[in-house]
């Protein structure tokens, strides 16, 4: 999935993947990350998610990454925030209160930028990657956040009936490419097709949303 694809989706406002409210799964399960107030959560491929504001309102610091400047600018405009900006290493850093936004290619992020990250919240990143990119994404995430706990939301459906994104990523693959060195627990798995009529219109007969918590084996 080339960067140009996502740039065009945001420029053309084709953002059906954007959730217009705080993800209830985050509200329900954020405590499983065992964070203390003031600790930082990394949110890769965040778009302009309302989850970022909610996390900050709970007292957590947020480090979000998004490729599209359209999405980043929309986030700050829609939330009436006036961030400071800084360019570094081909990335643009925006800062407003507890929220730091890094606009640019996820694969350009480096470990020193993650030194304060205490946990990862992945709602839209893994499922945004086609199969051939998921191992590379997971490897780079592991480089950036090798031991931090992760809250992961994934989708399961019959991939032959609908082309992603979002893509179907089954638990078996998550264990293979995403959970190396981590204990993976499924917290919830529900059929949510009734809540997503546009997916049913594409021919899906089932759409399962799964939530996982991952803790590094050395922290168990």
N, C-alpha and C positions, 0 to 999 in steps of 0.2 A: 504494500500500500504506500504509494509515493506521497511525499509531503504535499505535492501540488493538489492531490485529490482532496485533502482536508482543507487546504487553503480555499479551494473553489467551493466546497460545501458551506463554509462560513460566509464567504463573499456572496453566495447565492441564497443565503439564509435557509439552506436545506439541512436543518438541524433537528430532525425528528428524534434524534438520540438525546436531545437536551430535555432534562426533567424540570418542569416549571415549579417545582417545590423542593423542599429538603427531602432527601431520600429517607423514607421511614425506616429502612433497614439500618441506616447509619445511626439514627436516633435509638433504635432498639439494641444495637450491638456494639456501640462505640466503647462501652464499659469493658468489653472483652479485650481491648487493647491495653487496659490497665495503666492508663495515663494519669499523670498528676497535672494539675493546673499549671500552665506556663510551658509545658512540654510541646514539642513541635511535631506536627503531622505532615508527611509528604503525600501530596495528591497528584500523581502523574496523569497527563492528558486530561486535565480537569475541565476544559471548556470554560463556560461562565457559570459553573454550578453554584446553586444556592447552598450546597453543602459547605462551601468555604466560609461563608458568612456565619452559618450555624456553628461550625467548629470554633470560630473566633469568639462567638457569643458565649460559648461554654468555657472560655478562658484558655483555650489552646492556641498556640501559635501555629500558623499554617504556611507551608511552603508548597505552592502550586506550580505546576509546569503545564504550559499549553503552547502548541506550535503556532496557532493563528493569532496574529495581532488584532484581528477583528474581534475575536472572542474575548481577548484580554481587555481591550478598550471598552467593549460592551459591558463587561463585568463591572468595571469601575464606574462607568457612566450610569448604569442602571441602579447601582447601589450608592450613588451620590458621594463617591470617594474621589479624592484628588491626590493620587500617589506621587511620590518622588520617583525619578527614573535614573538608571545608570546602565551604561553599556560595558560589557566585559566578556571577552572570549567568544564573541559572536552571539552573545545572548543579551537580552534586555531585561534588567531587573526592575521591578516595580515594588514600591514599599508603601503600605498604608496601614498604620496601626499594627495589629498582630498578623497581618497578611503580607507575605512576600510572594510575588508572582514572577516566575522566570519564563519569559516568552522566547521560544526557540526550540530547536531540535532536542528531544529527550536524550538522544545519544551523544550530545555535546556536553551534557552535565557530567561533572567530575566529583569524586568522593569528597574533596575538601569542602564542597558546597553543601554537603550533607552532614557535617559533623554534629549538628544540633538536632538532627532528626531522631525522634524516639519511636515512630511508628509509621506505617504506610497504609493508606486507604486507597484501594484500587477498585473503583466502580466502573470505569469506562476505558481503561487502558488495555488490559489483556484482551478483552472482547473486541477492541478496535483493530487488533492485529490479525492479518491473514495467517494461516497456519505456518507458512514458510518464514514468517517474521517473529513468531511467538518465542521461540527458543532464544533468539538474539535479544529480544526485549527482556526476557527473564534473566538472561546472563548479565545484562547491563544493570538491571535493577539490583541483582545480587551484589554486583560490584559497588553500587552506590549505598546500598542498605543491607549489608551481609547478615546481620543478626536481628534487626528490628522486627517486631511482630507486624503482621499484615492482616488487614480486614479486606477480603476479596469478594466481589459480587460477580457472578458469572451467569451465562445463559446457556441453555441446552434446548436444541430443537433439531429437526431433521434438516441438515445443511443442504441437501440436494433439492429441497423445496423452496429455499430462499437464499439468495446470495447476500452475504454480509456487506458492510458492517451494520449492526454488531454481529459478530460471528458466534457460532456455537463453540463452546469450549467445555468439554466433558471432564468429569472428575479424574478419569484415568490420565488424561493429558496434563491436567494441572499437577498431579502427583509426579509426572515425568519431567515436565519442563519448568515448573514454577516453584515447586515445593522442595527442591533439593536442600537437605540439611534442616528441614522444618517438619514439625508435627502438624499435620493437616486435619482439621475437624470441620465437618459440615454442620453448620448451625441450623440451617433451614433450607428446604427445597420445596417450592410450590409452583403449581401451574398458574401462570399469570396471563394466559392468552386472552381471557375475558377483559382484561384491563388494557389490552393493546389491540384494538380492532384492526389497525392498519397491517399488523402482522398476519392476522387471520385472513385478511383480504388478499394476502400474497400466497395463500394456500397452506398455511401451517394449521395443523390439527392440535398441536400442543406446543407450549412455550414455557419451559421451566426456568425459574430464577433460583439460583443457589447462592448461599452465603457461607463463606468459609473463614475460619480464624486460623492463622498460622503462627506458631511460636517456634523460635529456633531451638534445636535440640539441646544446645548448651545452656539454655536458660530454663529448662524444665526442672 
